[in-house]
Amino acid sequence: MRIIDFEEGEARLDWLALTDALAEGHKLPKAQITDGFLYRGDDTLLNRAAWIDGLGLLVKSATIFPGNRDLPSVNGGACLYSDTDGTLEAVIDFHLLTKWKTAGDSLLAARRLARPGSRKILIVGAGTVAGSLVDAYGAAFPDARFTVWNRTRASAEALAADRYGVAVADDLQSAVGAADIIACATMATRPILHGAWLQPGQHVDLIGAYRPDMREADTEVLRRGRIFVDSRDTTLAHIGELKIPLEAGEIAEDDIVADYYQPDAFARASDDEITVFKNGGGAHLDLMTARHILDQF
């Protein structure tokens, strides 16, 4: 059994190689997935488990405490088990696994859905995930220029100071209109991204919402774009981004074009269309990422 900490994992990982591993993982038998949620006000305990025949088993617990000030708001632990005999193979640093799974999930979608010539990338939000997105997107779009917008400008400035060449936007609507790729990674519970702001050819990456009562994009974003998800099983009935408009009849399940288990359909159809991806970050993606991490040792 191996214990993998953040620093030694970071030194061995590559964003493009990870997305290739995620793509390969979806060629295996479909994952069995279970999610369990416990709530106390704004605080959440999320227990996720996945089993992929031929890849192994993973159990991951995440604690989300948005009120944390001097500590990360998201913490937890992850254990990877052998597919052959069920023994514990690795305990992987939670923040390492979550960083690479979350941004890698979005990057795989962008490699398939964003226009190859995308050069202007807007990150909405300035937390830990936002910094990971700059690194991940930069690997696939090396000529891109990044802009960050955050409700609190000081947080956006801190992120920009930590990442060379990142600019800070003051007006979200204008920043959205100028971008080729818009990636939202916020704790918003009500939409902050509006479909009326979007332009033909853009790719929208929605990451932040993880609870049934959370949304980052309004319904017009979904109506104007072709919608893709990483997994139908972990997004449609569980995350407010899609659950709320589906239950309201504002969109239909048939509007979801594909998930990663439908690779032939998971593609941009034209340069002018708007593509919208919901990153649900299911436990099967944690499992694929954890196996990839262990394979580097």
C-alpha positions, 0 to 999 in steps of 0.5 A, a space after each residue: 500500500 502506497 501513501 501519495 502526498 501532494 508534492 510527489 504526485 504533482 511532480 509526476 503528473 501531466 494534464 494532457 496525459 491525464 485527459 488521455 487516461 480519462 478517455 481510456 477509462 471510459 472505454 472500460 465497462 461502465 462504472 458503478 457509482 454511488 453518492 451519499 450526501 449529508 447536510 448541515 446548513 451550508 456544510 456538506 459531507 459527500 461520500 462517493 464510491 466507484 467500481 470499474 471492472 478492470 480498474 479497481 474501486 475507490 471511496 472518497 469523502 469530501 467535506 465542504 465547509 464554505 465558511 472556512 476562512 483560514 483553511 480550505 473550504 473543501 477537505 477529505 480523503 480517498 482510498 484506492 482498492 485493487 480490482 483483483 482482491 479488494 486490498 487497499 493499494 493507495 491512500 492519495 492526498 485528497 487535494 491532489 486527487 481533487 485538483 487533477 480530477 476536477 480540472 482534468 474533467 473540464 480539460 477533456 471536455 474542452 479538448 473535444 468541444 472548444 474550438 481548437 483556435 481558442 485564445 481567450 479564456 475567462 475564469 469566473 471565480 478565484 478559488 483553488 479550482 480557478 488556479 488549477 484551470 489556468 494550469 490545465 487549460 494552458 496545457 492544451 491551449 498554450 497560446 491562450 490569454 487568461 482573464 479572471 473575474 471574481 465578486 471580490 476583486 482582491 481575490 482575482 488580483 491575488 490569483 492573477 499575481 500568482 499566475 503570470 500573464 493573467 488579467 483581471 476583469 471588472 465587468 463580467 458581461 463584457 468579459 464573457 462576450 470577449 472570451 472563447 472559453 468561459 469556465 465557471 468555478 464558483 460557490 454561486 447558488 443563483 445564476 451569475 452567467 447569463 445566456 444573453 451574454 454569450 456569442 456564437 462559437 463559445 465553449 462554456 464550462 460549468 464546474 461550481 454547482 454540486 448541490 441540488 440547490 446550486 446553479 451558475 448559469 441561467 436557463 438561457 445558457 442551456 437553451 442557447 447551447 448544446 449541452 454535454 455532461 461528464 456523466 448523466 448518472 451524476 448530474 441530471 438528477 443531483 445537481 441544480 445546474 440541470 436538475 432545477 431547469 429539468 424539473 421546471 420543464 425549461 429543458 428536457 433530458 433529450 437536450 443533453 447531447 452526450 456524456 463521456 460514455 458516448 464518445 462519437 457524439 461528444 463533439 462540436 458540430 460547427 464553429 458557430 455553435 455554443 457548447 455547454 459542459 457540466 462538470 459533475 466530477 463523479 466518483 468514477 472520474 476520481 477512480 480513473 484519476 487515482 489509478 492514473 496517479 498510482 500508475 506514475 509510481 
